[in-house]
Amino acid sequence: MKFLKNYLLKKSETTVFMALDFFIFYLIYSILMVLYFPKNTLFIQFESLFFGSLNILLLKLFGNYSIFWNHLKVRNVYYLILSIIVSVTLILIYNKFKIDIEHIILLALLSFNISLMIRIVFISRYLFFKKKIDGENTIIIGAGNAGIQLCEKLLSSPSLKSNPIGFLDDAVEKHGKKFCGVSVLGNIRTISEVSEKFGVSKVILAIPSASASQVLKISEYTKNANLRLSTIPSLHEILDNKVNQHNIKEIEPSDLLGRESINLDLKLLHGIITKDVVLVTGAGGSIGSEICIQIAKLSPSKIILFEQTELFLYQIEMKLKSLFPSLIFVSVIGDIRDFKTTEMVVSKHLPSIIFHAAAYKHVPIMEENPSEALTTNFFGTCNLANLAVKYDVQRFLLISTDKAVNPTNIMGATKRAAEIACQIISEDSLITKFMVVRFGNVLGSSGSVIPLFKSQIKEGGPITITHPEITRYFMSISEASQLVIYASAIGEGGELFVLDMGKPVKILDLARDMISLSGFEPEIDIKIKYTGLRKGEKMYEELLLDKEKTLKTVHHKIYISERTVSNKIIRKNMQQLIKSKDNKDGENVKRLLKKLIPEYSQNKNL
């Protein structure tokens, strides 16, 4: 019996359920068939095997075995009923209605009741015992759906080395109850006494909808209890069995944003990407690399990784090949400023969609190198956009920035010029659909404040901030990349999409939160130093020009800036800017940009 128990424990729940279900259906149908064909043993065996196999197939098709049975839900029972009804109906038709309807009903009822009973017994085992895991004693914050799913995963995956000893939840009605054999021990305020009583060394937050204030509050309680706080991956990853010791992670600044998860129309995305060739420029950058990962999930025929920096290209290529070994990736070292190299790539691979993420983005450095900013951000975009038209690329998406709105720096002005270039080329294009997506800062990108703050905290401070009142829009790299891809799918050509960035975040508040999450006291353990606004830097960023209005799209986080039509003056100023390609005079570059972009101001810090 011990051997059998260990063997069953090693098998997946899916395999066990399928075997038990098959045995039930086979046995019940065999008994029924004996009543009608008592002497035809071979026929009975054939029909019974057929009935059992048919039910397993139907249950599999209806997704019954992909559902967690550890806490029963209506949809589990519904799929079980549906599969049995379909199978007995097919059996009745196959036997030309020779079997009495009462016996068919009896067959269905017995099959359903015994199958359901097995599942209830399986669930009940959690009510009386839980497995002892050889690992850290762990408290789960949140006894909701995500917390229960996580608990089940920890119990069934010894490799995670986390032994769940209880839940903490503020819902009083849950206190004292058990979920998967693990009790709800109290609320978050009792974490110190609970951890001391049970020898807890790990706390996992399992409330995906927790707001920033809730996360900080929970973090404060765990810090006072001398415990480290981790958080779960998305509920989708738990259900897909993608939880491991690597993605149960420490609380990050992105967890403080309180942004809801994204739901996308996958059929729409598959329609423009699956089995198509996709080109991503700046493929090794923060946004570009994440776009490549999200695109790879949609099974394109090939992804062209176009990147200037060899190291970044190598890193993203290795990561993609590890995650998606069956896909084709072509790594190309090149510079979008080099028209001949760029044309060679586009003409050779003939992509159906281009995501243009390559750009210079660092504001202070670009202020000192205006001609380089113009050459990359504007002329590089023009090169790629014109080639997209020449080689009939179906879709072209430019990734822009909130700094392009009422720009006060050369980086923002060159990105605004790139937006205008795409708009004009779009008006003249018959085949290629051009879209621009504009959004703010992404947490964790190479140029964001997050890596800087982490490094400064690690070194003991101080954290440097330009101004105590400065604010920025933030979203996660994953969220931004998914919305960018979705915008490329819903675009009809010529749109300037604006992503819903939520509320602007005060950089000072972000710095204080990061210090607290690291276990220190702001201004006591880690000092905060103000350095003053840098050249070209705004106090706050905008997502729309003063005269722009937005229209809703099919996705509530994506808006369309009301379309403006180019005129002769804009086109004339654009041509003058293009003619200045070889001009390295920074002041002349700024003057030409000012003519094209009247709202560009070099002197205002707002």
Buried (B, 14 or more C-beta within 10 A) or exposed (E): EEEEEEEEEEEEBBEBBBEBBBEBBBBBBBBBBBEBEEEEEEEBEEBBBBBBBBBBEBBBEBEBBEBBBBBBEEEBBEBBBBBBEBBBEBBBEBEEEEBEEEBBEBBBEBBBEBBBEBBEEBBEEBEEEBBEBEBBBBBBBBBBBBBBBBBBBBBBBBEBBBBBBBBBBBEEEBBEEBBBBBBBBBBBEBBBEBBEEBEBBBBBBBBBEBEBEBBBBBBBBBBEBEBBBBBBBBBEBBBEEEBEEEEBEEBBBBBBBBBEEBEBEEEBBBEBBEEBBBBBBBBBBBBBBBBBBBBBBBBBEBBBBBBBEEEBBBBBBEBBBEEBEEBEBBBBBBBBBEBEBBBBBBEEBEBBBBBBBBBBBEBEBBBEBBBBBBBBBBBBBBBBBBBBBEBEBBBBBBBBBBBBBBBBBBBBBBBBBBBBBBBBBBEEBEEBBBBBBBBBBBBBBEBBBBEEBBEBBEEEBBBBBBBEEBBBBBBBBBBBBBBBBBBBBBBEBBBBBBBBBBEBBBBBEBBBBBBBBBEBEBEEBBBBEEEEBEEBBBBEBBBBBEEBEBEEBEBEBBBBBEEBEBEEEBBEBBEEBEEBEEEEEBEEBBEBBBBBBEBBBBEEBE
